[in-house]
Amino acid sequence: MKPAAFEYVVADSVANAVTTLSEAGSKAKILAGGQSLVPMLNFRLVRPAILVDINRIPDLAFIEEVGDTIRVGALARHHQLEISPVVAKHLPVLAAAMTHVAHLAIRNRGTIGGSLSHADPAAELPMIALLLNAKLCLVSSKGERTIAASDFFRDALTVAIGEDEMVAEIHLPKLPQNTGWGFEEVARRAGDFALVAVAVTVTASDDEVTEARIALTGVGSTPVRMQKAETLLRGQKIETKLVRQVVETVRAAITPDTDLHASSDYRRHLAGVLTGRAISAAWKRVTETIA
Amino acid sequence: MTGTRDIQVTVNGKAYALAVEPRLLLADFLRQSLGLTGTHVGCEQGVCGACTVLVDGDSVRACLMFAVQADGCTVETVESLGRIGKLSPLQESFHAHHALQCGFCTPGMLMTATDLLKKYPLTTDDEIREGLSGNLCRCTGYEHIVKAIRAVKVGDAP
């Protein structure tokens, strides 16, 4: 289990990295944290002729507050997101999700740009990007474009990114005032990929939900938002009966795969249970904030 | 041909300048190029944690990083902790609590615990267990490893 030989290019800027990508066509791969790519290299599941190491690009690991948005550089590591005071203040659900990602040694290396580009169907960050209405800034030698997370994840390990493009920044709108959050995950062991994970935000005013978001991972080839279930919560007070209705709506909306780790039915069951718990946790947090 | 790269790396306080092939994993570099066989190689896919070392103070899987990426970095392996007759408090605690049997996972456990003790409050055993979840041990059942780390945390190491 050793990687095939490759040409190693150290990029010193995003421009430099994407120039190499555009010249190399499909032969090159970006090496960010390497926590998903290097195992695939070790197994020789992928054999890129060129690896473009972006780890030495200065100032690409930032987490900064700009107006109503938190801007995160592609090289920000999972552990940075886990402990960032800016994330804790404005996007606490992101910080909470990070503690479920693999293990400290992996979180020390793994990056946000890498996780979103890799798009594992059971990973936490793609789901959180979808929950938080993230926008991804993609750069190529031809220019820049911005794409919503909802348009980015196309299939398992498949995203709307060109061979000559890289994710440079992720823009995450701050959560509105009076928002509570819930994050629930079941995995076989701590740090394993989720069998199912659910993230919820509930924004309220005067005891009523003004906005609710529900995102799931592990229930299909990409993370999903549950728009129909979200609509059910809007304008309502959170009560047991309503939560039960939302849970049934979520269960009806998904068709999880059966695999080695869990059956489709079990995943659907989990999706419901975890959605109910996440909504309750979010509601508890928001009512405590308002009170 | 991909050729080699010259790298400079400080390992356990000693500076090395070597030429490496870019595909050489940091774990293999430590073991084969430097002869530091304390770092163990188990799964070579980031799952077992046996090859965990510190790079610039942070724990990493040495099988998921290339030696060439450590150019200019400071690496600490299990050999940095202590030596026979002069073990570190963490190693002493592993010894006192029978926290190893075959010892294969131990270097990774020690380096992981070093980073965990630095970064997390570890107020409960659950937290320690969660922190160790990325390091596989097939002998001990983990109980004694958790106790050993707990003892260091509360300042109760021998």
Interface residues (C-beta under 8 A of the other chain):
Chain A: M1 K2 P3 A4 A5 F6 E7 Y8 G34 Q35 V38 P39 L41 N42 F43 L51 D53 N55 H79 A102 H103 L104 A105 I106 N108 R109 R189 A190 G191
Chain B: T2 R5 E21 P22 R23 L25 D28 E44 Q45 G46 G49 T52 D58 S59 V60 R61 C63 L64 M65 F66 V68 Q69 T112 D115 L116 K119 R129 E130 G131 S133 G134 N135
